[in-house]
Amino acid sequence: MLRLETIVAGYNKSIALDGVSIDIPAGTIVSVVGANGAGKSTIVNTISRLVSTYSGTIRFDGRDITGSKPAEVVELGIVQVPEGRQLFAPLTVEENLRLGFHRLAGKPDSAQKYRERLDYVLDLFPIMKQRIGQRAGTMSGGEQQMVAVSRALMAEPKLLMLDEPSLGLAPMIVDQIFDILAKLRKDGLTILLVEQHADEALALADYGYVMAVGKVRAEGPGNDLRDTPALHQSYLGKVVA
């Protein structure tokens, strides 16, 4: 569904990704893992076209989107759950979810589609039924993460990208989030999961990539990567040849 081909990208002319190539087949979960500063979040932001690409190509459903604008990428169905959730704290849960529906608003039968998407995310996260009128900023970190994932799902994405969804959450809540991701895969959704918690992310993934210093150091089926030297060395800050 999505392919990065030898991408070189970065910020203010500095290179954060150096020749990165990644494939994300439809209907799979692909995890990108590595320590802080490895370039994981830059991959997500490069796909979303929030980061400058100096060379290489990004293809989505066979279409070159390297030169696309961020809004155009969202319209194609590539939706991001950003690091740190970035909810609109003064707004209620439902108001945040309605903002996520913006991509589909104004289209034929949008009112019915809104209700269908809302019912879908509330079934995934039943606790939000009780919080639907609550201001997002007054919720716990785990509940806010549920809202952030649900807001992205309201857009009916083809590709859902999650940037460090476990950040700052208790292990029990992380397990719940990952269980939901497994269910979304069963529903046919394609997912790119960027995570510092490598073991959990690779256990969930169909395929994984280990990043270090802006390069892919190892790749393969998720479970096969969990004990590779490249994974351990990337977290120790060593460069793998």
Contacts in CASP RR format, 6 or more apart in sequence:
PFRMAT RR
TARGET T0000
AUTHOR 0000-0000-0000
METHOD contacts of the structure
MODEL  1
MLRLETIVAGYNKSIALDGVSIDIPAGTIVSVVGANGAGKSTIVNTISRL
VSTYSGTIRFDGRDITGSKPAEVVELGIVQVPEGRQLFAPLTVEENLRLG
FHRLAGKPDSAQKYRERLDYVLDLFPIMKQRIGQRAGTMSGGEQQMVAVS
RALMAEPKLLMLDEPSLGLAPMIVDQIFDILAKLRKDGLTILLVEQHADE
ALALADYGYVMAVGKVRAEGPGNDLRDTPALHQSYLGKVVA
1 24 0 8 1.000
1 25 0 8 1.000
1 26 0 8 1.000
1 27 0 8 1.000
1 60 0 8 1.000
1 61 0 8 1.000
1 158 0 8 1.000
1 159 0 8 1.000
1 190 0 8 1.000
2 22 0 8 1.000
2 23 0 8 1.000
2 24 0 8 1.000
2 47 0 8 1.000
2 58 0 8 1.000
2 59 0 8 1.000
2 60 0 8 1.000
2 61 0 8 1.000
2 78 0 8 1.000
2 159 0 8 1.000
2 190 0 8 1.000
2 192 0 8 1.000
3 21 0 8 1.000
3 22 0 8 1.000
3 23 0 8 1.000
3 24 0 8 1.000
3 57 0 8 1.000
3 58 0 8 1.000
3 59 0 8 1.000
3 62 0 8 1.000
4 20 0 8 1.000
4 21 0 8 1.000
4 22 0 8 1.000
4 23 0 8 1.000
4 43 0 8 1.000
4 46 0 8 1.000
4 47 0 8 1.000
4 56 0 8 1.000
4 57 0 8 1.000
4 58 0 8 1.000
5 21 0 8 1.000
5 56 0 8 1.000
5 57 0 8 1.000
5 58 0 8 1.000
5 59 0 8 1.000
6 19 0 8 1.000
6 20 0 8 1.000
6 21 0 8 1.000
6 55 0 8 1.000
6 56 0 8 1.000
6 57 0 8 1.000
7 17 0 8 1.000
7 19 0 8 1.000
7 20 0 8 1.000
7 21 0 8 1.000
7 46 0 8 1.000
7 53 0 8 1.000
7 55 0 8 1.000
7 56 0 8 1.000
7 57 0 8 1.000
7 58 0 8 1.000
8 15 0 8 1.000
8 17 0 8 1.000
8 18 0 8 1.000
8 19 0 8 1.000
8 20 0 8 1.000
8 53 0 8 1.000
8 54 0 8 1.000
8 55 0 8 1.000
8 56 0 8 1.000
9 15 0 8 1.000
9 16 0 8 1.000
9 17 0 8 1.000
9 20 0 8 1.000
9 42 0 8 1.000
9 46 0 8 1.000
9 51 0 8 1.000
9 52 0 8 1.000
9 53 0 8 1.000
9 54 0 8 1.000
10 16 0 8 1.000
10 17 0 8 1.000
10 42 0 8 1.000
10 46 0 8 1.000
10 51 0 8 1.000
10 52 0 8 1.000
10 54 0 8 1.000
11 51 0 8 1.000
11 52 0 8 1.000
15 54 0 8 1.000
15 214 0 8 1.000
16 39 0 8 1.000
16 42 0 8 1.000
16 51 0 8 1.000
16 214 0 8 1.000
17 39 0 8 1.000
17 42 0 8 1.000
17 43 0 8 1.000
17 46 0 8 1.000
17 214 0 8 1.000
18 213 0 8 1.000
18 214 0 8 1.000
18 215 0 8 1.000
19 56 0 8 1.000
19 215 0 8 1.000
20 43 0 8 1.000
20 211 0 8 1.000
20 214 0 8 1.000
20 215 0 8 1.000
20 216 0 8 1.000
21 216 0 8 1.000
22 30 0 8 1.000
22 32 0 8 1.000
22 43 0 8 1.000
22 209 0 8 1.000
22 216 0 8 1.000
23 30 0 8 1.000
23 207 0 8 1.000
24 30 0 8 1.000
24 159 0 8 1.000
24 190 0 8 1.000
24 192 0 8 1.000
25 190 0 8 1.000
25 206 0 8 1.000
25 207 0 8 1.000
26 190 0 8 1.000
27 185 0 8 1.000
27 188 0 8 1.000
27 189 0 8 1.000
27 190 0 8 1.000
27 191 0 8 1.000
28 185 0 8 1.000
28 190 0 8 1.000
28 191 0 8 1.000
28 205 0 8 1.000
28 206 0 8 1.000
28 207 0 8 1.000
29 181 0 8 1.000
29 182 0 8 1.000
29 185 0 8 1.000
29 191 0 8 1.000
29 193 0 8 1.000
29 204 0 8 1.000
29 205 0 8 1.000
29 206 0 8 1.000
30 191 0 8 1.000
30 192 0 8 1.000
30 193 0 8 1.000
30 205 0 8 1.000
30 206 0 8 1.000
30 207 0 8 1.000
30 208 0 8 1.000
30 209 0 8 1.000
31 193 0 8 1.000
31 194 0 8 1.000
31 195 0 8 1.000
31 201 0 8 1.000
31 202 0 8 1.000
31 204 0 8 1.000
31 205 0 8 1.000
31 207 0 8 1.000
31 208 0 8 1.000
31 209 0 8 1.000
31 222 0 8 1.000
32 40 0 8 1.000
32 43 0 8 1.000
32 192 0 8 1.000
32 193 0 8 1.000
32 194 0 8 1.000
32 195 0 8 1.000
32 208 0 8 1.000
32 209 0 8 1.000
32 211 0 8 1.000
33 40 0 8 1.000
33 194 0 8 1.000
33 195 0 8 1.000
33 196 0 8 1.000
33 197 0 8 1.000
33 198 0 8 1.000
33 201 0 8 1.000
33 202 0 8 1.000
33 208 0 8 1.000
33 209 0 8 1.000
33 210 0 8 1.000
33 211 0 8 1.000
33 225 0 8 1.000
33 231 0 8 1.000
33 234 0 8 1.000
34 40 0 8 1.000
34 196 0 8 1.000
34 198 0 8 1.000
34 210 0 8 1.000
34 211 0 8 1.000
34 212 0 8 1.000
34 231 0 8 1.000
34 234 0 8 1.000
34 235 0 8 1.000
35 196 0 8 1.000
35 212 0 8 1.000
35 234 0 8 1.000
35 235 0 8 1.000
35 237 0 8 1.000
36 196 0 8 1.000
37 214 0 8 1.000
38 211 0 8 1.000
38 212 0 8 1.000
38 213 0 8 1.000
38 214 0 8 1.000
38 234 0 8 1.000
39 211 0 8 1.000
39 214 0 8 1.000
40 163 0 8 1.000
40 164 0 8 1.000
40 194 0 8 1.000
40 195 0 8 1.000
40 196 0 8 1.000
40 211 0 8 1.000
41 83 0 8 1.000
41 163 0 8 1.000
41 164 0 8 1.000
41 194 0 8 1.000
42 51 0 8 1.000
42 214 0 8 1.000
43 192 0 8 1.000
43 194 0 8 1.000
43 211 0 8 1.000
44 80 0 8 1.000
44 161 0 8 1.000
44 163 0 8 1.000
44 192 0 8 1.000
44 194 0 8 1.000
45 51 0 8 1.000
46 53 0 8 1.000
46 58 0 8 1.000
47 58 0 8 1.000
47 73 0 8 1.000
47 78 0 8 1.000
47 161 0 8 1.000
47 192 0 8 1.000
48 70 0 8 1.000
48 73 0 8 1.000
48 74 0 8 1.000
48 78 0 8 1.000
48 80 0 8 1.000
48 161 0 8 1.000
49 65 0 8 1.000
49 67 0 8 1.000
49 68 0 8 1.000
49 69 0 8 1.000
49 70 0 8 1.000
49 72 0 8 1.000
49 73 0 8 1.000
50 70 0 8 1.000
53 66 0 8 1.000
53 67 0 8 1.000
56 66 0 8 1.000
57 64 0 8 1.000
57 66 0 8 1.000
58 64 0 8 1.000
58 65 0 8 1.000
58 66 0 8 1.000
59 65 0 8 1.000
60 73 0 8 1.000
60 76 0 8 1.000
60 78 0 8 1.000
60 159 0 8 1.000
61 76 0 8 1.000
61 158 0 8 1.000
63 76 0 8 1.000
65 72 0 8 1.000
65 73 0 8 1.000
65 76 0 8 1.000
68 76 0 8 1.000
74 103 0 8 1.000
74 155 0 8 1.000
75 103 0 8 1.000
76 158 0 8 1.000
77 103 0 8 1.000
77 155 0 8 1.000
77 156 0 8 1.000
77 157 0 8 1.000
77 158 0 8 1.000
77 159 0 8 1.000
78 157 0 8 1.000
78 158 0 8 1.000
78 159 0 8 1.000
78 161 0 8 1.000
79 103 0 8 1.000
79 152 0 8 1.000
79 155 0 8 1.000
79 157 0 8 1.000
79 159 0 8 1.000
79 160 0 8 1.000
79 161 0 8 1.000
80 152 0 8 1.000
80 161 0 8 1.000
80 162 0 8 1.000
80 163 0 8 1.000
81 148 0 8 1.000
81 149 0 8 1.000
81 151 0 8 1.000
81 152 0 8 1.000
81 160 0 8 1.000
81 161 0 8 1.000
81 162 0 8 1.000
81 163 0 8 1.000
81 165 0 8 1.000
82 148 0 8 1.000
82 163 0 8 1.000
83 163 0 8 1.000
83 164 0 8 1.000
83 167 0 8 1.000
84 148 0 8 1.000
84 163 0 8 1.000
84 164 0 8 1.000
84 167 0 8 1.000
85 141 0 8 1.000
85 144 0 8 1.000
85 145 0 8 1.000
85 147 0 8 1.000
85 148 0 8 1.000
86 148 0 8 1.000
87 96 0 8 1.000
87 136 0 8 1.000
87 137 0 8 1.000
87 144 0 8 1.000
87 147 0 8 1.000
87 148 0 8 1.000
87 151 0 8 1.000
88 95 0 8 1.000
88 96 0 8 1.000
88 99 0 8 1.000
88 136 0 8 1.000
89 135 0 8 1.000
89 136 0 8 1.000
89 137 0 8 1.000
90 135 0 8 1.000
90 136 0 8 1.000
90 137 0 8 1.000
91 99 0 8 1.000
91 135 0 8 1.000
91 136 0 8 1.000
92 132 0 8 1.000
92 133 0 8 1.000
92 134 0 8 1.000
92 135 0 8 1.000
92 136 0 8 1.000
93 128 0 8 1.000
93 131 0 8 1.000
93 132 0 8 1.000
93 133 0 8 1.000
93 134 0 8 1.000
93 136 0 8 1.000
93 139 0 8 1.000
93 147 0 8 1.000
94 118 0 8 1.000
94 132 0 8 1.000
94 133 0 8 1.000
96 136 0 8 1.000
96 147 0 8 1.000
96 151 0 8 1.000
97 118 0 8 1.000
97 121 0 8 1.000
97 147 0 8 1.000
97 150 0 8 1.000
97 151 0 8 1.000
97 154 0 8 1.000
98 114 0 8 1.000
98 154 0 8 1.000
99 151 0 8 1.000
100 151 0 8 1.000
100 152 0 8 1.000
100 154 0 8 1.000
100 155 0 8 1.000
101 114 0 8 1.000
101 117 0 8 1.000
101 154 0 8 1.000
101 155 0 8 1.000
102 155 0 8 1.000
103 155 0 8 1.000
103 156 0 8 1.000
104 110 0 8 1.000
104 113 0 8 1.000
104 114 0 8 1.000
104 117 0 8 1.000
104 154 0 8 1.000
104 155 0 8 1.000
104 156 0 8 1.000
105 114 0 8 1.000
107 113 0 8 1.000
113 156 0 8 1.000
114 154 0 8 1.000
117 153 0 8 1.000
117 154 0 8 1.000
117 156 0 8 1.000
118 154 0 8 1.000
120 153 0 8 1.000
121 128 0 8 1.000
121 150 0 8 1.000
121 153 0 8 1.000
121 154 0 8 1.000
122 128 0 8 1.000
122 129 0 8 1.000
122 132 0 8 1.000
122 150 0 8 1.000
124 150 0 8 1.000
124 153 0 8 1.000
124 180 0 8 1.000
124 183 0 8 1.000
125 146 0 8 1.000
125 149 0 8 1.000
125 150 0 8 1.000
125 180 0 8 1.000
127 143 0 8 1.000
127 146 0 8 1.000
128 143 0 8 1.000
128 146 0 8 1.000
128 147 0 8 1.000
128 150 0 8 1.000
131 139 0 8 1.000
131 143 0 8 1.000
136 144 0 8 1.000
136 147 0 8 1.000
137 144 0 8 1.000
139 147 0 8 1.000
141 168 0 8 1.000
141 169 0 8 1.000
141 173 0 8 1.000
142 169 0 8 1.000
142 170 0 8 1.000
142 173 0 8 1.000
145 165 0 8 1.000
145 169 0 8 1.000
145 173 0 8 1.000
145 177 0 8 1.000
146 177 0 8 1.000
148 165 0 8 1.000
149 162 0 8 1.000
149 165 0 8 1.000
149 177 0 8 1.000
149 180 0 8 1.000
152 160 0 8 1.000
153 160 0 8 1.000
153 184 0 8 1.000
157 189 0 8 1.000
158 190 0 8 1.000
159 190 0 8 1.000
159 191 0 8 1.000
159 192 0 8 1.000
160 184 0 8 1.000
160 189 0 8 1.000
160 190 0 8 1.000
160 191 0 8 1.000
160 192 0 8 1.000
161 191 0 8 1.000
161 192 0 8 1.000
161 194 0 8 1.000
162 181 0 8 1.000
162 191 0 8 1.000
162 192 0 8 1.000
162 193 0 8 1.000
162 194 0 8 1.000
163 194 0 8 1.000
164 194 0 8 1.000
164 195 0 8 1.000
164 196 0 8 1.000
165 174 0 8 1.000
165 177 0 8 1.000
165 193 0 8 1.000
165 195 0 8 1.000
166 174 0 8 1.000
166 177 0 8 1.000
166 195 0 8 1.000
166 196 0 8 1.000
166 197 0 8 1.000
166 200 0 8 1.000
167 196 0 8 1.000
169 177 0 8 1.000
174 197 0 8 1.000
174 200 0 8 1.000
178 200 0 8 1.000
178 204 0 8 1.000
181 191 0 8 1.000
181 193 0 8 1.000
181 204 0 8 1.000
182 204 0 8 1.000
184 191 0 8 1.000
185 191 0 8 1.000
185 206 0 8 1.000
193 201 0 8 1.000
193 204 0 8 1.000
193 205 0 8 1.000
195 201 0 8 1.000
198 210 0 8 1.000
198 226 0 8 1.000
198 231 0 8 1.000
198 235 0 8 1.000
199 226 0 8 1.000
202 208 0 8 1.000
202 222 0 8 1.000
202 223 0 8 1.000
202 225 0 8 1.000
202 226 0 8 1.000
202 231 0 8 1.000
203 222 0 8 1.000
203 223 0 8 1.000
203 226 0 8 1.000
205 222 0 8 1.000
206 221 0 8 1.000
206 222 0 8 1.000
207 219 0 8 1.000
207 220 0 8 1.000
207 221 0 8 1.000
207 222 0 8 1.000
208 219 0 8 1.000
208 220 0 8 1.000
208 221 0 8 1.000
208 222 0 8 1.000
208 225 0 8 1.000
209 216 0 8 1.000
209 218 0 8 1.000
209 219 0 8 1.000
209 220 0 8 1.000
210 216 0 8 1.000
210 217 0 8 1.000
210 218 0 8 1.000
210 219 0 8 1.000
210 225 0 8 1.000
210 228 0 8 1.000
210 230 0 8 1.000
210 231 0 8 1.000
210 234 0 8 1.000
211 217 0 8 1.000
211 234 0 8 1.000
212 230 0 8 1.000
212 233 0 8 1.000
212 234 0 8 1.000
212 237 0 8 1.000
212 238 0 8 1.000
212 239 0 8 1.000
212 240 0 8 1.000
213 237 0 8 1.000
213 239 0 8 1.000
217 230 0 8 1.000
217 233 0 8 1.000
217 234 0 8 1.000
217 239 0 8 1.000
217 240 0 8 1.000
218 225 0 8 1.000
218 228 0 8 1.000
218 230 0 8 1.000
218 231 0 8 1.000
218 240 0 8 1.000
219 225 0 8 1.000
225 231 0 8 1.000
229 240 0 8 1.000
230 240 0 8 1.000
233 239 0 8 1.000
233 240 0 8 1.000
234 240 0 8 1.000
END
